[in-house]
Amino acid sequence: MTTFIIAAITADGFIGKNSSHLADWTSKEDKRFFVEMTKKAGVVIMGQNTFETIGKPLPGRLNIVYSRDKQHEGVETTQKPAQELLDDLRGRGYQEVAIGGGATIYTMFLEQKLVDKLYLSIEPVLFGKGITLFNKEFDTKLELVSVKKLGEQTVLLEYNVLKTYSQ
């Protein structure tokens, strides 16, 4: 199974201004890429805050939301450990899983070395401060696979995550 993080970041490295910031600041090209990749995967995993900024289930794919106390119509909620969730999805026949945010969910999957790829759309926007892609310190090496222009102003970086283990 391939697990990938998919995110849009500002040129100064933020995924949002705050936890309730809507994703309306990203380009139509980024949105198109997100839809294409998450539908291809068939499942997208996100946190409660990310789901609330979207406001409704994303059609054409299984939506899984990490939530302690809220249930949402049209989505599956979970509190399972990341590896257990991926094992469950593998058992249901999924071959690819998209991790759609936010920072806590990205961090949880990367920290447990469960991420194979990273897709980062770099948008021509500066926030100055805000929410970073991850909320813990890592020393994870990446391998650049491709750099592609999604539109006139948006660049997509594709990385493989190198899973090196220290003893």
N, C-alpha and C positions, 0 to 999 in steps of 0.2 A: 504494500500500500504506500502511496505517495501522499505526504502531508505537506501542504504549502501555506505560507503566510502571504496574504495579499493585502497591500496597504497603499494609501496615497499619503505622501508626506510633503510638507512645504520645503522650499529651498533651504530653510534654516532648520529642518529636521523634526517638525512637529506633525502629529496626526490630528490635532484639534486644539482649540483654544482652551477648552475645559471639557468636563465629562458630559455636558449636555449640548455641546456644539454640533450642529447639524453638518452633514457631509455635503452641503450644497456649495462648498467652496471648490470642489474638484471639477475638473473639466468633463465635458460630455465624452471625450475619448477615454478618460479613465473609467467613467461609469460603464461605458460599453465594454471595456476590457474586463472589469469586475464581473459584469453579468455573464459574459462569455466564459470566463474561467470557472466561476462558481456553478454555472449550469452544467458545464462539462464534467466537473467533479461530481455533481449530483447532491452534494451536502455542503453546507456552510455552518461553521461553529462560531458563535459570538457571545459576548457578555451581555448582561442586562442593559447597561448604559448604551452600548452600541445598538442593540435592538430598539431601544426607546428613541434613539435619534433617527432611526429609519422609520419607525412608527407602525410597521405592518410586516407580515411575513413576505419574504422574497419569493415570488412565484417560480415554479419550475424546478425547485430543488428542496431537499429536506433542510429545514432551519432548526438548528439546535442552539438553545440559549442557556447559558450558565446562569442560574437564578436560585437564590436560597428560598424565596418566599412567593414569587409571582408566577402565575400560570398565564399563558397567552394562547388565544385561539389560533390554530394553524401552525403552531410551532411545538417542538418537543423541548421540554425543559429538563435540565440535568444538574446534578452536583457530583457526578462520577469523577474519579481521578482521570486525568487525561489518557493514560495508557488503557485503562479499562474501557473508556468511551471508544477509543480507536479500535480495540479488540472487538467490541460490540458491533461497530460499523463494518468491520471486515467480515464478521460473521453474517451480516445482512447483505453481503455482496458488493459493498462499495470498494473501489480500487483507488480512489483519490478523495482527499478531504481538503477543503479550503478553510483556513483559519481567518476569519474576517474581522477580528478586533474585539475589544480594544487592547490597550497596553497590558492589562492584567492577564488576559487570555493569551496574547502573543507571548508574554513572559512565561506563563505556566507551561506552554508546549515547548518553547525553546529550551527552557531550563531543564526539562526532562529529556532533552535530546530526541524529540519526536518530530522535528521539522526537517524536511528534506530540501525544500526550495523556498526562496524568498522572491516575491514579485513586488517591486517598489516603483510606484509612479511618482515622479518628482514633479510637483506643480510649481509654476512661477509665482509663488505667493510667499510672503514673509509674515510670521505672527509675532516674532520677537521673544515670546514665551508661550508655554502651553504644555500639552501632553506629549511626551516622547514616545517612540515606538515601543520601548521596553521600560519597565520600572524597577529593574535590578541591574546590577553590574554583571557583565559577561566577559568572557575571553573566547569568543566563538569565531573561528576563521571561516571565511566565505570564498567561493570561487566564482568569479564573474563569468557567466555563460553568454549573455548578450546585452547590448544596449540598443534600444530601438526608440525612434520617435513615434509616439502615439498620435500626435497632432503637431501643429505648428509650435506649440509652447511646452508640451508635456513629453517627458522622457521616461521610458520604462527600463528599469534595471532588473535583470534576472540573475539570481545567484543560486548556486548549490551550497548547502550548508555542509561544511566538512566536520564530520563527527569524530573528532579526536578525543580520546579518553585518557585522562591522566591517571597514573597508578598511585 
